[in-house]
Amino acid sequence: MRWHVDLRDRHPEALLALGATVITRPHHDLRSWTLADPEGNTFHARTALQRLSP
């Protein structure tokens, strides 16, 4: 089973404190962080300033 969860914050400090590691940071056209949990599962955290398109 795979879950999709959008997390929004300017910087994922709380997620990093819980053991997440940064895979990629927001830059240019990429407006989300790619993180990995302690087991290596990747997920995305969107920046707080990003608007979702319909």
Helices and strands as residue ranges (DSSP letters): E 7-8, H 13-17, E 21-24, E 32-36, E 42-46
